[in-house]
Amino acid sequence: MSETLLDVKGMACPLPVLRANRALRALEPGARLRVLATDRAAVGDFQAYCRETGHALLAFSEEGGVYSFVIRKKAQP
């Protein structure tokens, strides 16, 4: 399955999550979104966001101050 990339490096909380939410709304259920962020607060923000919305946080990593999150959009009810 293809993956959409969203680069929000340099943006501060809450913009990374808000931009990811907008991007996910445009994707089909089950699609993947990779988010690249530099805001350290994004770690907790994306964990909470996925827990609250039902989207799946599939992967999280950090390299050189850039955080990468892979989110799978939830299936429609």
N, C-alpha and C positions, 0 to 999 in steps of 0.2 A: 504494500500500500504506500502511496506517496505521502510525503510529509511537507507541510507548509512551514516556511521559516518566517519568524517575526523577530526583527532586531530592534530591541528597545534599550540598547546600551546607552548609558548616559542619562536615562530618565530616572526620576526618583519616585518613590512610593506616593501615591497609589497608581501612577500612570502605567507601569508594566502590566499589572493585572487588568486594568481597564482596557488597555489596547488588546490584550490577549482575549478578553471577554468579547470584544467587538469582532476579532478575527474568528473566534470559534463560532459565533453566530452565523457567519457566512459559510462555514464548512458543513459537509454532510455528516450525519451520525457515523461514528466509528473512525472518522478522519483524524489524522495526527497533526499536532501543531508543535513545532520546536521553537521555544522562546529563548533568546539570548539577552541576558540582562547583566548590569554591573552593580545594581543596588543590592547591598547585602540583605536588606529587609525583604527582598523578593523571595528569599528562601521560605520564610514563615508565611508570607502572603500567599504564595502559590499552593502551599500545603493546605492552608485554611480554605482557599478558594475552591480547590478540588473537593475537599471534604464537604463543603457546603453546597456545591452545585451538582455533584454526582459525576463530574468528569474524572477520568483516571490519570493520576500523575504516574506515568510509566517509568520515567527515569529522571535523575537529577545528578548533575556533576558540576565541578568548578575547576577551571584551569586558568591560571594567570589573571585572576580577578574577574573572569567572565563566567557567569552561572548559566547553565544550560538546563532547560526543563522540557521534557517531552510529555505532552498532554494528549490523551485520546478523548475526543468528544463523546459524550454519553449517547446511548441510543434513545430515540424519542419514545415517550411513554405510550 
